[in-house]
């Protein structure tokens, strides 16, 4: 292997240079890559975590390794999650209550991404312990499915899937994934280079002030998607097609109208001049 290929095989900076500049990362002591600004909650998020998953480093794996270096991180092969699709905004709020009550790693919110295999208008996730494998995930799925269907209705979709949909979109069905042996050392190098400073797990749950904003986002999302249950969450419904429309073609409805305007010339600049002239003469 020539020098260039040898360098390319261990180059962490080259593929990440633009990403680092765009996302506020820089080089610090000992050649580590770290954020230049303190960790903070993302404001533009549609999700509320009930409990942050203790065995997930998704900011590193999905947020950096996958988009920058183009592979599925090894830890993600052991990730299983339970995906719930509430049918209404009201069901979403019920799901949030259930997740908080159960006290397991979970989040829920509204789905803003335009496409995907398991996406809906509203979404909820429970994160299965990675060290319990597929059988442990199936056991938890049975428990969660019973609780969800009891609270939201038997028609609610509750599935068990592997890792993130972004990986499926790029690498195909998850049962066919294989981790390349050559990536082990390179991923060790990434782990030693990228610093992802997070606060304690309990501090990663959105604070109340942010949850207030996110719940408003949920309601707005329900209105935009013509969810009739959104009527129960707002006093004055803005008209996005939910407000009852008055039909004029087959009803005798009395209406009030302003005085008729004078006809003006809309064909060119003289139209405005004629309006001004008319106003002056009145």
Rosetta blueprint (number, residue, H / E / L):
1 X L
2 X L
3 X H
4 X H
5 X H
6 X H
7 X H
8 X H
9 X H
10 X L
11 X L
12 X L
13 X H
14 X H
15 X H
16 X H
17 X H
18 X H
19 X H
20 X H
21 X H
22 X H
23 X H
24 X L
25 X E
26 X E
27 X E
28 X L
29 X H
30 X H
31 X H
32 X L
33 X E
34 X E
35 X E
36 X L
37 X L
38 X L
39 X L
40 X L
41 X L
42 X L
43 X L
44 X L
45 X L
46 X L
47 X E
48 X E
49 X E
50 X E
51 X E
52 X L
53 X L
54 X L
55 X L
56 X L
57 X L
58 X H
59 X H
60 X H
61 X H
62 X H
63 X H
64 X H
65 X H
66 X H
67 X H
68 X H
69 X H
70 X L
71 X L
72 X L
73 X L
74 X H
75 X H
76 X H
77 X H
78 X H
79 X L
80 X E
81 X E
82 X E
83 X E
84 X E
85 X E
86 X L
87 X L
88 X L
89 X H
90 X H
91 X H
92 X H
93 X H
94 X H
95 X H
96 X H
97 X H
98 X H
99 X H
100 X H
101 X H
102 X H
103 X L
104 X L
105 X L
106 X E
107 X E
108 X E
109 X E
110 X E
111 X L
112 X L
113 X L
114 X L
115 X L
116 X L
117 X L
118 X L
119 X L
120 X L
121 X L
122 X E
123 X E
124 X E
125 X E
126 X E
127 X E
128 X L
129 X L
130 X H
131 X H
132 X H
133 X H
134 X H
135 X H
136 X H
137 X H
138 X H
139 X H
140 X H
141 X H
142 X H
143 X H
144 X H
145 X H
146 X H
147 X H
148 X H
149 X H
150 X H
151 X H
152 X H
153 X L
154 X L
155 X L
156 X L
157 X E
158 X E
159 X E
160 X E
161 X E
162 X E
163 X L
164 X L
165 X H
166 X H
167 X H
168 X H
169 X H
170 X H
171 X H
172 X L
173 X L
174 X H
175 X H
176 X H
177 X L
178 X L
179 X L
180 X L
181 X L
182 X L
183 X H
184 X H
185 X H
186 X H
187 X H
188 X H
189 X H
190 X H
191 X H
192 X H
193 X H
194 X E
195 X E
196 X L
197 X L
198 X L
199 X L
200 X L
201 X H
202 X H
203 X H
204 X H
205 X L
206 X L
207 X L
208 X H
209 X H
210 X H
211 X H
212 X H
213 X H
214 X H
215 X H
216 X H
217 X H
218 X H
219 X H
220 X H
221 X H
222 X H
223 X H
224 X H
225 X L
226 X L
227 X L
228 X H
229 X H
230 X H
231 X H
232 X H
233 X H
234 X L
235 X L
236 X L
237 X L
238 X L
239 X L
240 X L
241 X L
242 X L
243 X L
244 X L
245 X L
246 X L
247 X L
248 X L
249 X L
250 X L
251 X L
252 X L
253 X L
254 X L
255 X L
256 X L
257 X L
258 X L
259 X L
260 X L
261 X L
262 X L
263 X L
264 X L
265 X L
266 X L
267 X L
268 X L
269 X L
270 X H
271 X H
272 X H
273 X H
274 X H
275 X H
276 X H
277 X H
278 X H
279 X H
280 X H
281 X H
282 X L
